Amino acid sequence: MAVGFDFGTTNSLISVILRDRAIDIVGDDGLPFPSVVRYQGEKVIVGREAKESLDSAGIGIHGDIVRSPKFLLGDESVHVGGVERSPVDIVHDVVRHVKGESLRGRQGRNLDGVRNAVVTIPVTMTGPRRAALRDAFRRADIGIVQFVHEPFAALYGYIRGRSDPSAVLRELNRRNVLVVDWGGGTLDLTLCRIERDRVVQLRNGGSDEVGGDQFDQAIRDEVIARFASAAGMPTDASIHPDARLRLLQDAENNKIALSERSSASFYRPDFFADPTTTLEYRLTRDELDEITRPLVMSGMRHVESLLDSVGIGPSQVSTVLVVGGMASMPAVRGRLNEFFGPQRVEIPASSATLIAQGAAWIAYDRKRLQLAKPIELQLARGSFLPLVKAGTDMPAEGEVKRQKTHLFCTDPTDGVAKFELCVPRHLSASPQIADPRSPLGVVTVDVHPEAKPFKERLELDIAIDDDLILTATAWSAMAKKSDSVAVHDLEFGLPLPRMDGDLDELAAAPPDDDSDRSAERGGLAVRSNIAHEPHLELVPGEVLYIHDSSAFRSGILRRATQDQVDEHLYYQPCSVCKRASNDPECRCAS
């Protein structure tokens, strides 16, 4: 049995599907397991006990605490309490704890072991961090069936967990759905589209600078500053080393409490080095909104930026699905309601656990992620060569998908062959040349600048691994040079299982997409000098003239196209004033 595993920045949770129903495996207190580790000598304390020790620990206790260990992934090592530790080991301690507590708990009978899992990840998690996370799960004896972006898993769980999934699909068919996963560590955004028998990502975005942890730090620092100001104390008053960490826990608790109450109190007797001073402060919801307004507005700018990147406005988003711990914060809800309209914003009752549930449904349905849009290579003269087709299944654990392509260089004069990878911005079964594209990355390879067009043979290798990382490697046959680029922000689709009821009529529904599909104007662009076949018309005019001036002869012998003639003349000086052909001072009309 494969489970859904949401390894969160603040909390972690396993969900499983039993008898067509999602079951959350939580602690005895009915809550997910905190992603917190405390190292006390040789003793490792994880989860609820480690989090509670933030409040009960006395000053000077040996050992140290790691909150949000997911952010450490990708680093070689970190120092915790003066001891050098591996981030993979720290994350492994959390994963092992969640697995063990889930099996030992009263709901453990619902688990047939925890050997394989669909694991959720932030959309901004890079390739090395994904690989490190896989290593941590492997050490806990859990195989990762596949990674799934957290907001994408939430949407799948939202659809599959409804009593009538077919009705949801009819309601959302051919419409844009924005998933806002505002959690403790990151703001993750996924703009999706429901298309009959699948759900597809259009664009991903987000930030790790406006998560709930940043809110907690802002609240804590402002409470200290306001108390010090009211007490006439210097803002740099001496504070006990562990006290800031404990007050950070108070800030999180009071932030949650202020979702339901109008005020909450901070009280720490031994916060300052001066034993006669006790930190006391009563924080109101209005003050909370004032303190956190810059973070809320920064998060909303990321939402606006995501919509702008695909050329749509708030009115073109049918539903905004909000999940994550910050979904309960009134200021967040209020700003989303203002931007999209309250009738479009939906916060499910299961918003805190919907990501794990979605991963569990994906595991239960045995659905494999598919590439949402084709990976293309821009060729000379603005055409595009499909490298990996849309709908391609992503690799299972231990697999790699590869595609090798042989190419030519049409213009080696600057000594560099340029491979620009891109994807169509909009979903389309047959993208047209005029459709706008979004760049994925550029690979540049040295070539011989004296070589004639089409003499420099090039090869491009595309590999997609089980961490959902695309690596493009190119090399030149003559210059024997190579270069590569890694892309981790791909978009994916998930096929939906057949629901009750006939959904065939959905395929005939007209598209509801009035977004601006025109290409951007202005800006700089890479002039591609790559060709799939050696056609003369693909060579720039000024380059063709250098190597074969006879192609520009007049009459029936001329082989250069008019575009090539214009390109050649563009680089020739004016025959009268000798200025460049594009010089605005040239008025000779020559």
N, C-alpha and C positions, 0 to 999 in steps of 0.2 A: 504494500500500500504506500503510495506517495502522498505526502501531506503538503499543505501550504505553510511556508515559513516566512513570516515577516520579521526580519532582523532589523529592528528599528533603532534610530539614534537614541531615543529615550526609553522605549519599551520594546519587548520582543514577544512574539506570539505564534503559536502553532494552531492551525485550523485543519479540520478534516471533514469530509463529506460522508455522512451515514444516512442511508435510507432517504436519499435525495434531500438532505438537509445539512446545512453547515453547522458544525459544532466547534466552538472556540475552546481550546484547552488552556484554562487560566489557573491561577493559583487558588489556594484555599480562601483568599479574600475576594475572589471573583474578579481580580484584575490581572492584566498582562504582567509579564516579568520585567522588572526594571533592567535596563542594559547598563548596569553599574558593577564595577569590580573593586574590591578593597584588598590590598596585599598587606598582611600583618605578619611580618617575619616570613616563616614558611607557610603560613596559613593563607588560603585564598577564600575570600568571602564574596559571594556573588548574589546579585538580584536584590530581593526585598530587604534582606538583612544588611547588605552593604549600603543600600539607600537609607535605611533607618539609622545606620551608624553615623550618618552625617549629622543627625540631630542629637544623638545620645553620646557621641564620642567626647571624651574629655580632652582638654588641651594637652598636647605633647604625646599622645598615643603614637607608638611607632607604626609605621606602615603608611600607605597612601591610597587614595581613591582615584579611579578613572571613570569619569562620566563620558557618555557618548563615544565609546571606543571605535565606532565605525569610521570616525573622522581620522583616526590614526593610520588606517590602512593605506599602504603605498609608501610609508616611511620605513627605512631600514630598521630603526630601533628608536625607542623613547626611554627616558629616565623616569621611573616611578619610585618615589621615596628613596632616591639615591641609587636605585638598582636599574641597570640597563635591561630592558625587556623588549621582546619582539611584539609588534602590534598584532601579528597573526596569532601569537600565543594568547594575548589578552582577549581577542575576539573569540578564539577557541574556548576560553574559559566561560564566556557568556553563552555560546552556542551549546556547549556541553551541559551547562547548568539548566538551560531552558529545556533541553531534551530530557535530562534526568528528572527534573521536577514535573514535567508533563507526564512522564510514564509513571511516576510515583503517586501523582495526585489522584483524587477521586474520579477524575474523568479519564485516567490513564487506561481504563478498560476499553475505551473507544479506539485506542491506538493498537494496531498490530505491529508494534515497534515503530521506530523512526529511522528508517534506513535510507529513504530517498525523499527528496523534497523539491517542489517548485519554489524558488527563493526570489523574493522581491528585492529590487535595487532602485536607488534614486536615478532619475534620468541623467543627472550630471556625473555619475560615478564613472571614473576613467577606467581604461583597460587594466593597468597594473593593480588598481584597487579591486577590481572584479576578480582578477586572478588570485590576489591575496585572500579575498573572502572565500573563494572556492577551496583554497588550501586550508583555511580555518575549519570549514565544514568537513573536509576530508579527514582532518585530524580527529574530529568528533564522530567519525564513522557515519557520516551522512553524505550520500551522493547527491549532487545537484542535477536534477533532471534538466532544468533550464532556468535561466534568469528571466525575469519579467519586470518591466518598469512598474513601480509602485502605483502610480495613478491609473495605468492601463489595467492592472490587476483589479483595482477598485471598480472600474467600469464593468469589467467582465463579471465580477461578483455581484454588482448591482443588477445586471440583467438576469443572470442565472439564479439569483436568490429570490427573485420575485415569484409570487404565487402564479402569475400568468406571464411568463417571459414573452410569449408571442404578442401580447398586447403592448408590452414595452417596445418591442421591435417595430411594431406598426406605428407607434407614436413617434419614435425617433428615426424612422427610416428616411434615408437621404438627408439627414439633418446633422448640423454640427453640434457636438457635445464637448464642452470644456470640463476637464477634471482638474480640480484645484486640491492638491494634497499638501496642506500646510501643517507640517509636523514639527517635532521638537528640533530637528537638525536642519531640515531643508524645506524650501518651497518648491514643489515639483508640479509642473504643468504639462498636460497633454491635451491637445486639441484633436478630437477623434471624429469619425464619421461612421454611421451604421449603414451598411450596404447589403441588404437582403440577408445573406448567409455569413456575413463576416463583419467584424468591427476593426477599423483601420486607424492608425495614428496618422494625422496630417502633419503635425509639428510638435516637437517637445521643447520645453524650456524650463527655466527655474533658477534658483540661486541657493547657495548654502550660507548666505549672509543675512537672511531675514527669518530664520527658523525660530522656534520657541525658545531655544537656548539663548539666542541673542536678546529676545524679549526679557528673559529672566535676568540676564546680566545688566540690561539697561535699567530695569526696575531696582535691582539691588544697589547699583551705583548711585542712582538718584535718591533712594531712601537714605543712604549714608550721607550724601551731600546735603540733603534737606534737614536731616537731624543735626548734623554738625553745624549748619548755619543757624538753626533755631537755638542750639545750646551754646552758641558762641565759641565753638571749638574750631581749630584749624582743620581744613579739609584733608590735610595729610597726617592727621592724628594717628598714632601708633595703634595698629590692630593686630590681634593675635593671629598667628599664621593660618590656623584652620578655620577661623571665624568667618572669613569671606565665603568659604565653600558652604558652611552651614547656612549662612544668610541667603545664599543662592537657592538652597532648597526651600527656604521660607518664601522667597520671591515666586518660585514655581507654584507652591501650594496656594499662596494668596492670589496669584493670577487666576488660578482655577476657581477659587472661592468667589472672586469678584464677578464671575460669570452669572452667579445667582444672587449675590449680595451687593449692597451699596458701599460697604467698607470692610476692611480687614486690617488686623493689627500685626505689627512686627514687635517682638520682645526678645532681646538677647542680653542677659545680665553680664556675661563675661566677654563681650565683643571687643572692647577696647583694652589696651594694656593698663589703663588707669582703672583699678578695681572699683572705684567709687562711681563710675559712669556706666549706666545701663542704657542700651539702645532701645528706645521706644518710639514707634511711629505708627500713626493710624492713616492708612492709605485709602482714599476714596476711589470709586470707579471713574469719576471725572479726572482725577489726577492720573490714574492708570492710562486712560485714553490720551491724556496730554503727553505722558512720558513715552508711550509706544507709538504715537502718531507718525513720527518719521519712519519707523520700521514698517508700519502698515502701508503707508504711501509708497515706500520703496517696493514692497511686494506687489502693489497694484500697478506700478510702472512696468514690472516684469510681465504682468498679465497683458497690459496694453501693447507692450513690445511684441509679445507672441502673436497677438492678433494682427498687428501691423505687418509682421513678417510674411503673412499669407494674404494680406490685402483684404481683410474682413473687419467689420465693426461689431460692437457689442450686440446690435440688433439682429445680427446674422447667427448668433449662438442660440440654439434652441433651449438647451439645458446646461446649467452649471452645477456639476456634482462636486460637493465640498466634503472632503474627508480629512482625517488627521486631528491631532489634539487641539490645534488652534481653531478648528471649526466652531468650537463652542464659545470663543471669545466674542463678545458683542461688537467690538469695534471692527473685527474682521468681517463678521456677518453683515454689519451695517454698510460697510464700504462696498462689498460685493453686491448688496441689494441696490445701492445707489447707482452702481455702474451698469448692472445688467437688468435691474427690475426684480422685485421680490418674487414675482410669479415664475421666474426662470431659475432661481437659485434653490437648490434642494440639498438639504443636509440630512442624510438618512439617520435613523435611530442607531444603526450599527456603524456609524462613521469611524469610530475608533478601531474597529476590528475588520472593516470591509476589505482592506488590502489583503490580509491573511486569508479571508474567506475566498476572495477572488483567485488567489494562488491555489487554494485547495480545489476550487471548481475546475481550474485549468488542469490540475493533476488528475482529478476524477474523470474529466471528459477526455483525457489523453490528447489534448490539443497542442500542436507544435506551432511555435511562432513562425510567421511567414514574412518575407520582405514585402513591405507595403508598396514601395515604388521601385522601378527599375534603376539599377546603378548604371550610369552612362558615362561615356568618355566623349568630350567635345573634340570634334575633328576640325580640320582646316575648312574654311568657308562656312562655318557655323552649323554644320550637320552634327549628328550625335550617333554614337555607336553603342547599342545596349551591351553591357558586359554581364550583368546578372539580372535575370528576369524578375519582375514583380510576381509574388506568389511563391517564390522559392522557399522551401522549408529550411529553417535554420538548423545548424548541426546539433546533434545530440551530444551528450557528454563524451569527450574524447575524440570527436569527429572534427574535420575541417573541410569546408567546401572550397574548391579551387577552380579558377577559370584562367586560362592562359591565352593571350592574344598577340599575334604578330603584326607589327606596324612599320610604317616608313616615316622618315622626317622630310617634310616638304620644304623647309627653310632652315638650313643649318648655319646661316651666316653669323648669328650671334653666339654660336657655339653651345647652345642649350636647346634640348627638346623638352617641350612643356606638355605634361599630361594633366589635364584638368578634369577631375571627377565631379559629377553633378547628379542631381535627381530632379525630375519634374516637380514643380511646386505643388501642383494639383493632381488629384487622382484621375487617371485616364487609362483606359485599356490600350489606346494607341496614341501616345504623346506625339504632338506635331512639332516641327522645327520651331514654329513661332511661339510655342508655349513657354512661359517663363521657367527657368531652372534655378535651383539653389545649389551653390558650390559646396562640395564636401571636402575637397583638399586638392592641392597641386603637387605633383611630383616633377622635379626637374633633373634631367640627366645630361651630363656633358657629352657633346658630339664633336666631330671634326668640322671646324668652320669652313674649311676649303672643300669639303665634300660636295658633290653635286646633289640636287634634290633627288630623293628616293634611293640614294646609294647607302645611306645610313640606316641599317636595319635595327629595329627596336623590338623589345618584347616587354609585355606588361602582364604581371601575375597578380590576380586578385584572390585573396584568401579570407574567408570568414570562419572564425573559430567558435568554440562552444561558449566563449565569454561574450559573444555577439560583437566582436571587434573585427572590422574590415581592415586588412592590411594590403596596400597597393605597392608593389615593388616593380620598378622599371629598370632596364639596363640596355646599354648600347653595344652592338656587336663590334663596331670598329674602334671606338674609344675605350671600350671595356670599362665603362663607368656605370654605377647604379645609384639609386636613391629610393626611398620608401616613405610612406606616410600611413599613419594609423588613424582610423575614424571610429569613434565610439558612439556617435549621436545619430544612429540610423533610426528609421521609423519602421514599425512592424504592424502586422495584422494578425488577427486570430479568427479562424473559422468558427462559426457558432454551430452547435449541434442542432439537429432538426427538432423543432419544438412541436407541441400539439397544434394542429391547425395547419392549413395550407398557406404558405407564405409566397407562393409563386406570383401572386398579384403584385407583390412588392417590387419585383424586378421591372414592372412596367411603369412604376410611379415616376413622374417627371423629376429631374434633379431640382433640388432647392438650393442652388448655389449661385448667388448673384455677386460673388466676390470679383474683384478686379483681376482678370486673368492676363492683363497686358504686361508686357515686359517693362522693367524699369528703364528709364531714360537717364542718360548722364552717367557720370562715374567712370572709373577706369576698368578695363577688362584685359585679360590675358589673350593675346592673339595666338590661337592654337596653331601649332605647326606639325601636327600629327595626322597621318592618313592611314586608312585601312587598306587602300589599293593605290597603285602608282598612276594616278590620272594627272595629266599635265596641267589641267585647269585649276588644280588645287595649289599650285605654286604661286606665291606672291609675284606680282608683275616685276618689281624691281629686282627680285632674285632671278627670275627666269631670264631677264634681259642680260644679266651678267654671264650666265652659263649658256644661253642660246639666243643671241640677238636676232637670229634669222627667223625666230617665231613671230617677230613683229613686222616682217615685211608686209608691204601693202599688197592688196589684191587677193587672189584665190590662194596664194601660198601662205598667207598669214594664219598662224595656228594659235596665237594669243587671243584670249577673249577680250571683250571691251573693258571688263573690270581690270584685267591685267594691264591693258594699255593705260588705263587711267591711273593705276597704281604706279606704273613706271614713270609716267609724266609728273605725278604728284611730287616725286623726289627730284625732279629736274629744276634747276633755277630758271627764272624768267629770262628769256633770250634778250630782252631789252635792258631791264634794270638790274638783272642778276640777283634779285632777291628770291627768297624761297617762294615756292608756288602758293603757299598758304599765308604769306606775309600780308597783313591788311594794308601795308603801305604801297604794295604793288597795284597800280591802277593802269597797267599797260595793256591789259586784255590780251596778253600774248600766250 
